[in-house]
Amino acid sequence: MSLLRHVPFLKTVFIYSVTAFGGPQGHMGMMVKTFVQRRKDITEDELLEYNAFCTMLPGPSSTQTVMLIAMKRGGVPLAILTLLLWVFQAALIMGAFSFLILHLESMGLKGNKIFPNLFSYVQLMSVGFVCYAAAKMMQTSVKYLATASIMVGSLVATLFIPSPWVFPILLVLSGIISNFSNNRIPTPLEKPKKINWMHLWLFALLFIVAGVLSYLAKLQDWHYGRIYHLFENFYRFGSIVFGGGQVLLPMMVYQFVKSRNPVLTYGQLLTGYGMVQAVPGPVFSICSFAGGLAMSSYGMGWQVAGCLVATVAVFLPSTLLLFFFFPIYENLKHHVIIFRALEGFNAAVVGIIWASGIFLFQSIAFDPKTLDFEWSNLVIVIITFCLLYFTKIPSPLIVLAWLLLGWSLH
């Protein structure tokens, strides 16, 4: 019955899940607008802290961040319900798309031409959300020369070092730098958080069992052995991927396209990756698409099973690790070293978000045919930023407006 009092929060999560475009960077802008400013579930400092912590864990950082917001309100049960709501619609859309792409290919059509008009302005709008998140967070997290230097350094490093490992390295370095400050004293911890070791043991057990079953399925040539391979592949991805859904693409290319027995084509994977950019919710939902296609040769029922298994497998390890490590982090952050490091973490995250906005804009700012700079694209970003920063228009309405404008003008 205690979960009933969280129904308004869960409704907000659902609305957020169907309007959160732009990947983890765009999601941050909507989190600020939705959970910080409108609902006041957390403060901007807490949101930055949660995001910095999740960046140091493998898996989808925006998913883990929204789960931590839920954990603050209602513990692990509410976090699990939030995860299901957040993932459901994106996984459903991408799973259904795995069926649609096969139908289109059988008709000789290309899946990457689906609904091109409707999503014309979505990426540009997402850049506006990214800039809004960075600007708002900068107000509270970048107050001194040291934090400004950390922000600029993180921005430059993110722009010029093309590796997902740059994120955890930047956070560690930023925490070390901010420890040279001695003007802050941590708030004493009243009661240490309980650490549940079951989550870590379950994570390790599933990792081992998945590997053993996949090996036996291959060794003994089980008829439906691919479903065991699928769980092992995506569980492993969810356990080791740092840097978001973008890092999944090369892993899936190696695993499913360039393997000895390929189950996907490069074109199919790129089509799914393009589609997931236009779908609200976590970028990791591309796994639903890939899992469905990988099992499609066994029939429709197995294709549905492939969508489900891939989705569960990729989100499960990061969830278990989050539940295990966050209480440890909560206990440690009240020590002086960790407490002082938080200021550096927050400033680094702001720099990373600014860099993400620049990356996103660079990829869509130029005309693909003439390579000329499109000033109209910059105008769309500025309009989105101003609507978010200077008005109280709800984020879902801004998203809907750009979708309708794209559909009507093209």
Order of alpha helices (4+ residues) and beta strands (2+ residues): alpha-alpha-alpha-alpha-alpha-alpha-alpha-alpha-alpha-alpha-alpha-alpha-alpha-alpha-alpha-alpha
